[in-house]
């Protein structure tokens, strides 16, 4: 019994150290450390720059995309900020004191911790299921009945909303010198992917009025947004932090017109098996949509995306099959709006407007290394040490999906490209 406990503790320690290596030295260092090599010294200036979104030389908990326990380890004085000095000291300690040996073998031949949960290899992406296919009683298609495009009436309504998107001044009035603001909304995966998107669009010829703001925040999963929980470290809610970021970008809430939303719930197993956990997730999404419309009255379109593959996950944060099954929660939200649920009404002719018009954005899930028809797949190196957060290659895959979507979707290309 004692040996088993010791082995479990050793594996847990290895997982902690592996996370530290990954988040502060990058994937090459993580790979090297897995082979039993000493952890290389972090390039402090580069790592600070990578996380420091407001360029003040420090890293706050919201800017840090890694686990909270690592942030706490580095933040020696507990002031809620990682300074360059603290990061340098952390790197020095690890370089001098830690050598990480090969992880113990685990279920399925995975390294770095046993996978949590899972999903059968023959499960198809929702977008590749037909009207007659079934997953736990649900048919296929992003919009149901095997369809991946919205019903004509909903599409027409979305196109109408898209045409109304125009440059607005800070008071929300039409202005040729105004802005169209696109924000991201969600948790750590969302901000990691959206920051890569922001980097990649710099070389594109986009609408001159478009301003892109990363509103997604590390650790701010659906519950934090829906319940407006205050982050004690920064003494702000996620909504308050989003307001701060908009102000820092020189734009106002009245100029926000488009949202890319990608949410999840931490530890979904507590909410029960499918469909219970997906229904709970659905409720949170609806609440967030209502709050978005209340705070940003000119939001016209919200694009919802599903989780990336989590079959390599070695923590209960958001493994399979929950990551896959959230797609059904998203679909239920959209179909409820299409079917006229009052709490999701976006048409003033049908009563009080409660939410923006919602559509599917990029469909991001593929069943691991089994490629979808469009070629999308998720290899193990597309995910980080925890098998849940994307690596650099994973972030790039999502960013490319976003770019392609905004450039080609009929509801998006006009305001995105300005053509």
C-alpha positions, 0 to 999 in steps of 0.5 A: 500500500505504501509503495502504491501511495509513493508511486502515485505521489511521484506521478503527481509530482512529475505532472506538476513539474512537467506543467511548469516546464511546459508553460515556462520553457515551451514545448521543446523544453517539455519534450527534452525534460521528458527524456530525463534531461535537465530543464533548460533555463527559461528565456525570461524576457521572451516568456514575460513578453509571451504572457504580458498582454498589456506590456507593463513588464509583469504577468497578472493571473489573468494574463497567465494561461497556466495552472493556478498552482504554478502561478502561486509557486512563482508569485513568491510575495503573493501580490498577484503579479509575477515580476521578471525577477520572480520568473527569473528566480523560478527558472533558476531554481528549476534549472539547478534543482530539478531533473525530470525522469521519464514518466511512468507508463500509463493506460493506453500507452500515454505518457505524462499521466493516465488519460481521464475519461475517453471517447470511442474511436468510431465517434464522428464529429457532429458536423459529419454525422447524418440525420440518421446517425445517432450519438446517445439519442442525438442526430447529426449536423451542427443545426440538427437533421444532418444539416451544417448550415442554418435554416433559411429564416435564421440565415436571412436574419443573420445576414440582416444583422451582418448588414447592420454592423457598421463603424460606430463612435463611442456613443454607439452612433454611426460614424465613418471614423468609428469602429467595429469591435470583435471580442473573444469570450471564454476561458484559458483555451479561448484566450490562448487560441485568440491571441494566436489569431490576433498575431496571424491577422496582422498580415491580412488586409482587414477592414480598417474599422475593425478592432479585435480585443481578447476578452477571454481570460485564463481560469474564467470558465462558464460558471465564472462568467454566468455567476459573475464571481469575483477573482480575489487575486485581481479583485475583479469579475471577468466582466470587469476585466473585460471592460478594462481591456476594452478601455485599454484598447480605446473602444467602448461597450457600445462599439462591441458588435461581434463575439466569438464565444468558446466556453466550458465548465470546469470539472463537468463530471460533477454535473452528471452524465450526458445529457445532464452536464450538457444541459447545465452547460447550455444554461450557462451559455444562455445566461452569458448571452443575456448578459452580453446583450445587456452590457453590449447593446449593439452586439448583433452576432455571436459565433459559438465554437465547441471544444477541441479534442480532449482525449489526451487529457490527464486531469478531470478539468474537461476531458472526453467525452465531455469536450465532445458532448458540449457541441450538443449543448451549443446546438441546443442553444442555437435551436432554442433561439431558432424555435423562438424561446423567449429568453433567446429572442433576438427579434424586436418584432417578436418581443423584448430582445434578450440575446444577440443572434447566435450561430455556429462559428468554427467547428473545432472537434475532430476525433484525435488523429482520425482526420475529418473530411476537411483534414482537421485532426488533433495529434498529441503534440497539438495539446500541452502537458495536461492534454487539455490546453493547446500547444503552439501548433494547436493554437495555430490550428484554431486560429487558422479555422477562425481566419478561414471562417471570418473570411468566407462565412457570408455573415462575417466576411463583410465586416471582417474584410470590409468588402 
